[in-house]
Amino acid sequence: MDLTQRLDQADGLLSGVRAPNPARMTSVVALYRFTPLSDLPALQADVRALGAREGLRGTLLLAPEGLNGTLAGPREGLERLMGQLRSWPGCADLEGRFSTAAEMPFARLKVRLKREIVTMGRTDVQPSDGTGRYVAPEAWNALISAPDVTVIDTRNAYEVRLGTFSGAIDPQIESFSDFPAWWEAHAERFKNQRIAMFCTGGIRCEKSTALLTAQGVSEVYHLEGGILSYLEHVPEAESQWHGECFVFDQRVALSHGLAQGTAGMCHACRRPVTPEDMASDTWEEGVSCPLCIGEYTNADRTRFRERQRQVALAARRGVRHMA
């Protein structure tokens, strides 16, 4: 998990912010577009101004290669944001993936300027130069069932742990920037195979398939709209997805129909945890989980327990605490 993602998760609980009414659903939109952008500070200021007017929260990343983000708020405000973004170069047909949350999943609006909108660490890899072939969610099962297709999950290991597709290869990477080295080390074993790749919403596959295409891999495919689109459009009875899909907000994970999943978050190590993890003797909310039980000192655990105590006190007062 990179620093931006850890900060985004930490910002999910902000001290002094009134807890929203669970009975009121909040709209959430995820979006990205690879397109050359210039005058980024001016674009940043425009989004901040609109977001403040419309009561939007979440994160939008802007870079010379495009934009990427997940934001939440009133549906009408998110639609006005989409209208503004569609006025930008190369974004006239920009679409967002809408879902809902039982409460506001973000503490504030952040519009950040970055070198890349998804960090691969390879600025020479440009999706605008060519990517894999898009495969609609409805056609994905047939593709990944073919005997000459190798299916690769491009997400981080802690995400794959919650769920993945039948037969998919897990590269066991800690961050997306590790993927190029993993591919270089294993490319030969996939020779003469068609490659099908997938990720949460599609953006990491834009870069990973661009990497393979640039290296001359002839048949590279990726799931259009990512796992979230598949879970939205493919009936559970026909699904080859097993588990839940990790998302970088307080919902933690989504399941079929984009319903909120059962996974929780360990606020000690910032990794998602399953119900089985939370039933373990090593689980202590806000303090430890089976994944990090050996990673921290007793002094760390003492700090974590005090933080969790403050979280509980804030909850009793009806406010949310930075956790």
ABEGO torsion letter per residue (X at the ends): XBAAAAAAAAAABBBGBBBBBAABBBBBBBBBBBBBBBGAAAAAAAAAAAAAAAGBBEBBBBBAAEBBBBBBEBAAAAAAAAAAAAABBGAAABBBBBBBBABBABABBBBBBBABABBAGBAABBAAAEBBBBBBAAAAAAAAABAABBBBBABBAAAAAAEBBBGBBBAGBABAAAAAAAAAAAAAAABGBBBBBBBAAGAAAAAAAAAAAAAGBABBBBBBGEAAAAAAABBAAABABBEBBBBBBAAGBBBBGGBBBABBBBAAAGBBBBAAAAABAABBBGABBAAAAAABBAAAAAAAAAAAAAAAAAAAAGBBBBX
